[in-house]
Amino acid sequence: MIKIKTAIPQVKLTAWRSILLFGLLALGLISLAVRAAYLQGMHHDFLQKKGESRYSRVVDMNADRGMITDRNGHILAISSPVASIYADPKMIEIDPEKLKHLARLLEMEISEVNTLINKENRRFVYLKRHIVPDTAEKIMKLKVRGIHLLYESKRYYPESEFAAHVLGFTDINDEGQEGVERGWQDLLAGELGRRRVLKDNKGQIIEDVENIRPPKPGQDLVLSIDRRVQYRAHAELKNAVLENRAKAGSIVVLDAQTGEILALTNLPAYNPNRRSSITNERLRNRALIDTFEPGSTLKPFTVAIAMEVGKVNSNTVFQTAPGMWQVGRKTIRDVSNKGDLTVAQIIQQSSNVGTAKIALSLEPQTMWEMFNRSGFGALTNSGFPGEASGILRPYNKWRPIEQATMSYGHGISTSLLQLARAYTIFTSGGELKPVSLLKQNMPVMGQRVISRDTAMAMSEMLEMATKPGGTAPLAQISGYRVAGKTGTAHKLVDGNYANKRYISTFVGFAPVSNPRLIIAVMIDEPSAGKYFGGAVAAPVFNKVMSSALRILNIPPDAPANNVITFTATPEIGDEG
């Protein structure tokens, strides 16, 4: 075999080219070293931030929402821990079997879950919120990449519908939407905290680095509400609305000396624990946001100012025959011919004619000032969101017929809370008390409206209205002296008074010797045959007041046999 030798060419660089190549390599290494020194030393913060952005995150820390309790410490609203499941669609890796299992635990359709986890343009999507922690733990044990757990809280209302219109509710983000939850949102919510954490490439938190700002828990709120009185008020109102086949109803119970709201409820109601059942009709807090013409419950204020300025006293006589009176082109009517009546009897028997004659003896400005100082046409400042102020028109626009009809509650509108508050001038010696939904621990100062003598005289007249010959004998309570005034007003529908649609009201207080409670009742459109305030609203007052007096251990101020019984239900009209 012949071997052929192949010559390997050898390249030999000239000396200057070797030096140049070595120089370039050395210059590159020096440049890298300088750049590294610059980045590590002079530009360290920038690199640190860039690096941390890939694994370090700042996350919010939820603040515990404050509890809401009644005046005796009974819990009315509290937050309980729940879990929420969310996903990062760009990180999701799940096989069909796990997807099926996940959908079953979430109680969702597979297609619904699939749609959510395939939103590739999103980095965060909730799969389901507010599930029980046990279920959430089962989901996390599936170990699906891209699915994470977040602990939150959910509001719970132990009294369900009984206190719904007072408390309101929160949304899914735990922010107040109605009632106390909304009105005192900032106080209850507290402040979110912030913490820095480290996350791995799956988005899981692997280490807490530092607390930037600790969460500030919300404050607990102690309401003026007494749960026991609230329960009785709601139960009796519900019975009355059903019995009278009424459209709706409201009731307010006030502390007669402090103005604290001990109970407030409306029907229809709703269960704040079941948000799907809430409708606009059930949501309305009628006692605060609905206004109506108060009818004859306004007569005591007209009489009080006439007494205050010396126009009349309780024994001044007015002729009301023949049960009607012409004012301009309009006729004011009583339900019957009552003849000669003293001022006290005008209140007792609820005479429209007598009250109108008293009103027209006054200057319009004098009467307007009385209504205004009694809180009509102005907010009560209870703190409730959406509270209505009612309507009290300027006195310089009143015609004589309007002044006359306004004296018995037509041409003026008020909320039930305003009406209940106004009656504090008769229970506190002539002072209008502020109302409060929060428990008061100090004496409450009021604003002087009438003298103590006038307040006492009106209290005696209002007590007569609950006795035989008055419009509200069904308000009587065994062992207690009670006082109050009925009202029966036609409803305004599209600017006109509806012929057979009424609002029946009663406002009263007890015990008369030392008033402790004021209760205002409104029944909207009773349709079972009875509609006078004395027949529809006064019995509700009776039952709620009886329970409340005993619940609060308020001592009796009358013999146990003080109630006059009837063989038939009295139907003394007070239309107006």
MIVO-197802 format. One record per residue (C-alpha): residue in one letter; x, y, z. Coordinates in steps of 0.25 Angstrom, whole numbers, plus 5000, padded with zeros to 4 digits. Layout:
<recs>
AXYZ ...
</recs>
This chain:
<recs>
M500050005000 I500550144996 K500350245007 I500150385002 K500550495012 T499750625011 A500350755015 I499650835026 P499750975023 Q500151065034 V499651205036 K500651295043 L500151435047 T501051545046 A501451605060 W500651735059 R499351655056 S499651565068 I499751685077 L498551755071 L497651625074 F498151615088 G497951765090 L496451745085 L496251625094 A496851705106 L496051825103 G494751745103 L495051685116 I495451815122 S494051875117 L493351755123 A494051775136 V493751925136 R492251905133 A492151795144 A492751895154 Y491852005149 L490551915150 Q490951855164 G491451985170 M490852115164 H489552055158 H489251945169 D487851995172 F487351985158 L487851845156 Q487251805170 K485851855166 K485951785153 G486251655160 E485251665171 S484151695161 R484351555156 Y484051495170 S483751595180 R482251655181 V481551755190 V480151695194 D479051755202 M478651705216 N477151705219 A476751785231 D475651715240 R474351795238 G473751835252 M472551765258 I471251835260 T470451805273 D469251855280 R469251935292 N469351815301 G470551755293 H469751655285 I470451635272 L469651685260 A470751675249 I472051605249 S473051555238 S473451415237 P474651355229 V474351305215 A475251265204 S475351305189 I475951225178 Y476651305167 A477551265155 D478651315146 P478251275132 K479651285127 M480151195137 I479051085137 E479350945134 I478250845137 D477850715131 P476350675128 E476250585140 K476650695150 L475850795142 K474550715145 H474950695159 L475150845161 A473850885154 R473150785164 L473750855176 L473450995171 E471950945168 M472151005154 E472050945140 I473350895133 S473150985122 E472951105131 V474251075138 N474951045125 T474551185119 L475151255132 I476451185132 N476651205117 K476651355117 E478051365113 N478051525112 R477851525128 R478851495139 F477751485150 V476351435149 Y475451395161 L474851245159 K473951265171 R473851355183 H473451325197 I473451175199 V473651105211 P475151085215 D474950925215 T474550925201 A475751025197 E476750935204 K476250815196 I476450895183 M477850935187 K478150785189 L477950765174 K479250845172 V478850905159 R479951005154 G479351145153 I478251125163 H478351205176 L477651225189 L477251355196 Y476651375209 E475551475211 S474351505220 K472851505218 R471851585226 Y470851505234 Y469551555240 P468951465252 E467651545252 S467351525237 E466151605233 F465851655247 A466851765247 A467151775232 H466751915229 V467551965241 L468851895237 G468751885222 F469851795216 T471251795210 D471551755195 I472551635192 N473751725194 D473251755208 E472851895206 G471551955212 Q470451965202 E469252005211 G468852045225 V469852055236 E470851975228 R470852085217 G470652205227 W471852165236 Q472652095225 D473952175228 L473852145243 L473551995241 A474551965230 G475852005236 E477052015227 L477751905218 G479151865222 R480351835212 R481451735212 R482551695203 V482651545199 L483451455191 K482851365180 D483351245172 N483151225157 K481751165160 G481251295167 Q481251225180 I481751305192 I482951245198 E483351345208 D482951475216 V484051575215 E483451695223 N482151765227 I482151895221 R480951945228 P480051855238 P478551855235 K477751945244 P476451875248 G475151945247 Q474451995260 D473251925266 L471951995266 V470951995277 L469652035273 S468452095281 I467651975276 D467051885286 R467051745280 R465851695288 V464951825285 Q465351815271 Y464951665270 R463551705276 A463351825267 H463651745254 A462751625259 E461551715262 L461751795250 K461751675241 N460451625248 A459751755245 V460151765231 L459651625228 E458351645236 N458051775229 R458551725216 A459351845215 K460351885204 A461451915214 G461751965228 S462752035237 I463052055252 V463952135260 V464252125275 L465052245281 D465552265295 A464652385299 Q465752455307 T467052435299 G466452415284 E467152285283 I466552185273 L466252065280 A465551995269 L465252025254 T464651925244 N463951925231 L463151825223 P463351765212 A464751725218 Y465851645213 N466951545218 P468351615216 N468951475217 R468251435204 R468551545194 S467851485183 S466551505189 I466751655190 T465851745182 N465651895181 E464351885188 R464851805199 L466151895201 R465452025203 N465552075218 R464152135217 A464252195231 L465452285227 I465352305212 D463852295209 T463052425212 F461552435214 E460452535218 P460352515233 G458952545235 S458352575249 T459652535256 L460052675252 K458852745260 P459652745273 F460652835267 T459652935262 V458952945276 A460252955283 I460653075276 A459353145278 M459453115293 E460853165293 V460553295287 G459253315296 K458153295285 V457553175292 N457553095305 S457052945307 N455652995310 T455453095299 V454153055292 F454053055276 Q452753025269 T452952915259 A451552895254 P450952845245 G452252765243 M452752855231 W453352985229 Q453553065216 V454953135214 G454853205201 R454353105190 K454752985198 T454052915209 I454652855221 R453952735227 D453952645240 V453452505239 S452252545248 N451552665254 K452252695267 G451652825271 D452352905281 L453752855285 T454752905295 V456252905290 A456452785298 Q455252715291 I455752755277 I456952675280 Q456252565287 Q455252545275 S456152595264 S455252705258 N455752755245 V454852875246 G455252915260 T456752905257 A456652985244 K455953095252 I457053095262 A458053105250 L457453225243 S457553295256 L459053295255 E459953365246 P460553275235 Q461953305239 T461653265254 M461053135249 W462253105240 E463253135250 M462553035260 F462652925249 N464052965246 R464552965260 S463952825262 G464852775251 F463852765239 G464452795226 A465852765231 L466752645232 T466852575246 N468352555244 S468252415248 G469452375239 F468552285231 P468952295216 G467752345207 E466952395218 A465852485213 S465552625218 G464052635215 I463452765210 L463052885218 R462652995208 P463053145210 Y461953215218 N461853335209 K461253245198 W460153185207 R458753215203 P457653215215 I457153075210 E458553025210 Q458853075224 A457553015229 T457852875223 M459252875227 S458852895241 Y458352745241 G459452685232 H459052715218 G460052795208 I461252755217 S462052625216 T462952555226 S463652425229 L463252335240 L464552365248 Q464352515247 L462952495252 A463352415264 R464452505267 A463552625267 Y462752565278 T463952575287 I463552725290 F462352665297 T463152565305 S464352645310 G463652775315 G463652845301 E465052805296 L465252745282 K466252635284 P467352595274 V467152445269 S468252355269 L468552215264 L469752205273 K469652175288 Q469752295296 N470552295309 M470352435313 P469152525315 V468552585302 M468252735301 G467052775293 Q466552895286 R465452975293 V464152985284 I463053005294 S462953035309 R462852925319 D461452965323 T460952955308 A461652815307 M460952765319 A459552825315 M459752755301 S460152625308 E458852625316 M458052645303 L458752535296 E458452445308 M456952475306 A457052425291 T457352285297 K456252285306 P454752265304 G454252365294 G455552385288 T456052325274 A457052225280 P456452145292 L457052025286 A458452085290 Q458152065304 I459151975312 S458851905325 G459651975337 Y460152095329 R459552225325 V459752255310 A459652375301 G459652385286 K458952435273 T458352355261 G458452395247 T457652355235 A458052415221 H457752385207 K458952355199 L459452445188 V459552365175 D460052445163 G459752575170 N458352545173 Y457652485186 A457252335183 N455852315188 K456052175195 R457552175198 Y457952215212 I459152235221 S458752195235 T459652245246 F459852255261 V460852325269 G460852315284 F461652305297 A461652245311 P461652245323 V461052385323 S461452415337 N462952405333 P463052375318 R464052275314 L463652225300 I463152285287 I462552185277 A462152235263 V461352135254 M461052145239 I460152045231 D460152075216 E458852035209 P458051945218 S457051875210 A456351775220 G455251875223 K455751955234 Y456652085231 F456452185242 G457752205250 G457152165263 A456652035257 V457851995249 A459152055255 A458752075270 P458651925273 V460051915267 F460552025277 N459851955288 K460551815286 V461951875284 M461851975295 S461351865305 S462551775301 A463551885302 L463151945315 R463251805321 I464551775314 L465151895319 N464551885333 I463952015333 P463052025345 P461552045344 D460852175346 A459352125347 P458552015353 A458551885346 N457051905343 N457152035336 V456751985322 I455352015318 T454851885311 F453851895299 T452851795294 A453051845280 T454251905273 P454152055274 E454152125260 I454352265263 G454752335251 D455952435249 E456052455234 G456952565232 
</recs>
